[in-house]
Amino acid sequence: GGREIGPPLFHKILRQLALGPSIRVADIGAGSGVLGLAAAQWGAGSVVAIDIDPLAVALTTRQAERLGLSERVHSYEGDLFQSPGIASDARFDLVVAALPLLRGAARDLPERFLRQLPDHLSEQGRAVAFLPRRRGLERLMKNLGFSYRLAEKMSAPGARRDGTYGIYIIQPGQVLDTSAGT
């Protein structure tokens, strides 16, 4: 019950994913935590929300308390998946991320996210990620062995041509591992 928080389109995708109490979620670059909180509202058993900004971490914690979700939603300061709050080898059944269009040094954030993703998805896991639509990103997803579906295209407010986003549903694909043997 109650008001759904977060983008309506995202709720449509979450509904299709049939989240339950055994589902572990990571909200990467959580901001105010809306994606992770929405996953908890749809029944996910545990959510860790990670953001580099301590104010965002505090906001997510407050939101979780306000919505009665603080038992299941825990917010930590960190960079993408790296946070003292979670084990470095933690794996998740669902990873949600909304990575902004950034300029300068932070422009590679979506690439860094995708490169770290294989180490943090469970075997049947998937990610729902708002990413800038750059040709290189889709190529990188394929190279990392992911299959993906572009669920929706959208434009960032006031953005020019490079301001287009996609909501991608990403999961481990049927691509053989081509990395060197260990």
N, C-alpha and C positions, 0 to 999 in steps of 0.2 A: 504493500500500500504506500501511500504518500507520493510525493512528487519525484519523478525521475530526474536525476541531475545528469548533465552532460548532453552532448549532441544527440538529437533524436535518431539520426542515422546510425550512430554507434549502438544505441539501444536495440535497433533492429538486428544488427549483427550479433550482439550478445544473446538476444533471444534465440537465434539460430544455433548458438554454440552449446545450449543446454548445460549451463553451469550448475555444479552441485557441491556439496560440502567437502568432497575430496579434492576439489580443484584449487591448485595453488597459483596465484596471480602475482606478476610483477608489473608495476606501473612505473615506467622508466621516463625520466624527465617529467615528473608528475605534475609540476606546477601546483595548482590548487587541489589536485587529487581527483578531479571529476571522473576520469576514466576508471581508476581503481575503485573509487567509491561506487560507481555504477556497477562494476563487476560484482562487488559485495552485495549490492541491492538485488542483483539477479541470482544470488545464492552461492557465489564462490566462497569456499571455506576459509581461505586466508589470502590476504593481500599485503604485499610490501610495496610501498610507494617511495621512490628514490628521486631526490632532486638535489642539484648542486647549491641551491639557494636556501639558506636556513629559514628565511621568511616563508617560503613555499612549504617547507617541511612543517612548520608551526601551523600554517593555515590548513594543511591536510589533516593534521591531528585534531584541530578544532572542529573541522567539518565532520570528521568521523564521530567525534563525541556528540555533536549536535544531532547527527542522524542515527545515533544509537548503534554505531558500527565499530566502536573502538576495540571490541574484543577481537575482531577479525581483520582490522586495517591498521597497519603499523607503518609509520613514516620515518624515513631515515635520510640523513644528508649523505650525498655521495655523487660520484661521476659515472653516469650510465649504470652498469651492474656493479661497479666497485663501491662498496660501502662497508664500514665497520659493522653495520647492523645486520649484514647477511653473510652467510658462508660463501667463500669465493667459488665453490663448486655447486652452489645451489641451482637447482633446475625447477622450471615452472611449466605448468600445463598451459598457461595463457600469459603472454607478455603483451601489454598494451603500451603504446608510446605515441605521443604527439610531439614530434621534433620540429621546432620552428625553423623558418627560413632564416638562417644566420649569415652574416657577412664575415669576412676576415678569417681569423684563425679558427673560429668555431664552425666554419662552413662545412667541415668534414664530419660533423656530428652524426648525420645519418649513416655515413659509411662506417664510422666507428661502431655505431649501434649494430649494424648488420653483421660486421665481422665478429662481434662478441656474442651475437645471438645464438649461434650453434652450440656454444658451451653452456647455455642456460635454458634451452628448451628441453623438456622431457621428450621421450620417444614419440609420443602421440601429440606433443605440444604444438601450439601454433601462436602466431603473433598477429595482432591487429594494430597496424601502425599508420599514422598520418605522416606521410613523407613527401618532400618536394618531388615533383615528377621530373627527374633527370634521367636521361638515357643510361648514363653510367650506373645508376642505382639498380635499374632492372637487370642490367648485365651482371652486376656484382651479385645480386640475389641468385641468379642462375649459376654463376661460378662457385658460389658457396653451397650449392646443392639444394637450394630451396625451390619449391614450386610456389607460385604466388598468383593471386587473382586481384585485379584492380576492381575493388567493390564500388568505388565512387570517385569521380573527379570533382574537384572544387577549386575555387580561386581564393587566395588570401585577399582580405579587404584592401583595396587600393593598389593591388599588385599589377605589375606589368607582365609581360610574357613569361618571365621566369618565376612568376608567383603562383604557379599552379601546383596544387597538392593532389595526392591520391590517398585514398584509404585502401591500404593493401592488406589482404589476408595472406599470411606467409606461413608455410609449413615445410618441414623437411621433405624433400622431393625424392624421386626414385633415381637420383643421379648418383653414380658410383663415386666413392671418395677417391679423389685423385691426389690427395696430399701424400707426401713421402711417408713410407712406413717408419714406425718408431723402433 
